[in-house]
Amino acid sequence: MALIVQKYGGTSVGSTERIKNVAKRVARWKAMGHDVVVVPSAMSGETNRLIGLAKEISPSPSPRELDVIASTGEQVTIGLLAMAIQEEGLKAKSYTGAQVRVLTDSTFTKARILQIDDERMRKDLAEGNVVVVAGFQGADENGNITTLGRGGSDTSAVALAAALKADECQIYTDVDGVYTTDPRVVPEARKLDTITFEEMLEMASLGSKVLQIRSVEFAGKYKVKLRVLSSFQDEGEGTLITVEDDKNMEQPIISGIAFNRDEAKLTVLGVPDRPGIAYQILGPIAEANIDVDMIIQNVGHDGTTDFSFTVNRAEFAKAQGILEQVKQHIGAREIVGDNKICKVSAVGVGMRSHPGVASQMFRTLAEEGINIQMISTSEIKISVVIDEKYLELAVRILHKTFGLDQT
């Protein structure tokens, strides 16, 4: 008998019919003798609807009140799901995050979990209940309702699994696992049986939308076995995300190709080449809460240099406006920008023991006439910035080059 935490996304509980299907799935796990804790999201589209209502009242609503509103989506789902499980002949109890005592900090709309009180859940499980806990939410030490930000139900589920020392945390979604790349771009993409936390963390941060990055970080930190499964299929083992296993070290060099379209590049031309200049450029960007990804500073020439970095495309105009002000202050020549770029990345722990991955990647792109504008590397990933119009071609040829279409 195992203790399983199951998380179901918004599409999985998008209607009463789908909620009944989730209840049947939970009943099957319970019939196998397992204890089950279920963490559902709000019904698909519900959180957007609630936030839309708030913005009809106020264009910049109070974050505290926004959390009060946004958290109700999950409260509806847990009540409906507990009822559906009871209709299957099982005992079930639903709890909001505050009732379970998911203690968070007070950063409304993007709170972080500090502690979870597992006593009430353990008591209910011992009495044979299926415990249904609202994802995405908690409460701070003053009893204020908080939410964890977009995709926070994944983090809720992993945190509950860590607190309960669950045997496995299963993330049910609308895909049946983690793929070598997006099957909509490369039809030959394969589902991975296993992937390491490190690889999944890179994939999530580089554009893979299967799991929220915070949930992967949490799972890696607390060694929670994480499995991605489809809530629309009864068959299949999904993808197990686990710690690196030495016996698999010599297996595939590259596990996946990730990509992100939401990129923009800014270059400050003719920057005085002196100590502290990078801080003078990026300090005001950081103060505006704009995340910077790749950074390149060219070798100085005649006392000046060029400084380039990438930001999320949604923050391109804001960052450009800040740089125009910085330009005057530091005496730069010109600001140029490009919001038609993308990032393509090869990810795999096998890179550690296989030299030549970068040169193979660069040669493949060069043979297709794709110019690389920026490069970033880590121990297990190589990312390049290219023109957005080449994105799908680059993903397809790299997927083939690294043999990811082969079983």
Disulfide bonds with the S-S distance in Angstrom:
none
